[in-house]
Structures are given as C-alpha cells and as structure tokens.
Amino acid sequence: MGRLARRRVLRAAAMRVIDSHTGGQPTRVIVEGGPDLGTGPLSDRLERFRTRFDHYRTMAVLEPRCSDAMVGALLCEPDAPDCSAGVIFFNTSGYLGMCGHGTIGLAATLAWMGRMAPGLHRIDTPVGVIALQLVDANTVQFENVESRCMAEDVELDVPDLGRVRGDIAWGGNWFFLTEDAPLPLVPANIPALTRAARAVRQALVEKGLTGLGGVEIDHIEFFSRADAAPGADSRNFVLCPGGAYDRSPCGTGTSAKLACLARRDRLAPGEIWVQESIIGSRFSGHYRPAPAGGIVPVITGTAHVFADTRLIDDATDPFRLGIL
C-alpha cells in the first residue's frame, strides 16, 4: 500500500475528540468516530458501550494518548426528546453515571462547536436528565440529579490512619466524605492524601459498606474549612475511581457535600456554598429540596476548550487500545 493510500485508511479510522478542562480537570468529548450504540435509554446504551465497545474507552483515555486524570464523554443522540444532547461519561477504570466537571466541559465544548447557544438546555445521561444554563462560552450552571446523604457518621478503622468518621452520600456517583483528613489539603500533600484515600476506600470494601444495590463507594472526599482560601467555604481532595485525584472541586462530590450539609441543617435552601479544590479552583453551589426527600443541587463552574484533534486507530500500533 502506498503512503497516500495508507494515510487515507488511517483518516477513515480516526476518532475526533475535543479536549477541555474544568477548573483544571480535563474532559475529552468524542464527537465523531465513536461506537454506534443504537437508540434507547442512555442507561441501556452505557451497558452496550461497556460490554461490546469498551475498546473505544481504552483508546480514548488510557496511556499513551492520555493520563489517569482524563474523563471521557461520548456525545450521543438523546433519548429524551426535549434534550439538546446525550452523553455517557467514562474514565480510565470504567464508566460513570454522571460527571459534574464533565457536564460543564461538555457544555463549553458544544458552545465552542457552535451547537449550543447561551440559555437553558437539557442533557440526557444514564442517571437521568440534567438541566443546565450556558451563561457564556465558558461558564455553565447545571442542575444535578437528586442527591442525598444516605448515612451519617460512619466509622472506619483504617490502617495507619486510625478511626475515620464520615458520611456516605449520592451526588450522581457514590462518595464517602470525611473531615478527618490526615494532612493539610495542599498540593504538596497530594501523594500522601492519595494513599490515605485509597486506604479509606479499601476499608469500606472490607467492612462491606456500599451504595444502594451493592454499588461500590468509589469516590473518597476529604474536606477542610481550615485549608480553604478566603472566599471559599471549604477545600477538598477527591480521589476518583481510576486512582487519580480530581483537579476540580468535583461536581458530583460538591452535590454530595450539599446533601450532607442539608441533612444536618448546616446549609439552608438557596444559600451559596463555595467549594475549592486541592489546586484552588472553585465551584459555587446551592440547592432546593427535592420531592422525594433529597436535594436538587445547582453547581456553577467554568471550562475552557484547549484541543480539537483526531486519535488514529493504527492497526500496526501495539498500544492502539491503550496500555491496559
């Protein structure tokens, strides 16, 4: 095969992705060349993605093309007729029901593509429809799925940390949230905080603690008011399922935190909570009570598009599907 013909073959096998970051946390949106998952509810299509097309996920977000911090998003046609788009989120370890920073990144990406104008929109996800407002090209406010604190003051005995007390909450993903941070929440302590959060996650497994339906509590969140800079209510460190920390304040984690604050009557409906990440980026959030007893969180943040590229699926590349 000649060089020109080979280039044409590679172009045909390319996957177009647009990269952004939300408060420092990257999102990679597959906008062309992704798997055909058919139609129907996004939860059903996520299962098809997982069982039949997982190599698209590994090709998009694993090394050598990416890093553990990246969250991927497959842009889909929505199932709900009143939605502007559908999306399935994933990362280096698997699939996410919802992703807050990814929702902000997706909206900024659609705006950059000229597919979303400022105003109100609805996005279809595997865990329900998300309402959002595109304020401008970079600023997004989204209304998350109903969130709730499922258990308060859960105690764990964690090797090298001792007794750790925290809450179990749902904010679109399952979280264990604790103010028993072993070290100050500053960037220099990220490696040690990562090890500590992994130990907490393992302690949850060993104690048999899960979310509803036996789902793993795969996000660990340390909080501290003392480490927050002026103007923020709290600083956090969030360990994500793939083992990377969240550079952003974490949208689903902030939602889970609002649910815990509401459960304890420490934050009134409509009152603003400013959440700061381990690197100093911020989300603002508030909530309203939900009919089923939880809360509806509303999170605001900013995202910036930084790349529009194509990933080549070259059959001669031994790591074309990522380093597994």
Secondary structure, DSSP 8 states (H G I E B T S, - for coil): --HHHHHHHHHHTEEEEEEEEETTEEEEEEEES-----SS-HHHHHHHHHHH-HHHHHHHHSTTT--TT-EEEEEE--SSTT-SEEEEEE-SSSEES--HHHHHHHHHHHHHTTS--SEEEEEEETTEEEEEEE-SSSEEEEE---BEEEEEEEEEEETTTEEEEEEEEESSSEEEEES--SS--SGGGHHHHHHHHHHHHHHHHHHT--SGGG----EEEEEESTT--TT-SEEEEEE-TTS-B-SS--HHHHHHHHHHHHHTT-S-TT--EEEE-TTS-EEEEEEEE-TTSSEEEEEEEEEEEEEEEEEE--TT-TTTT---
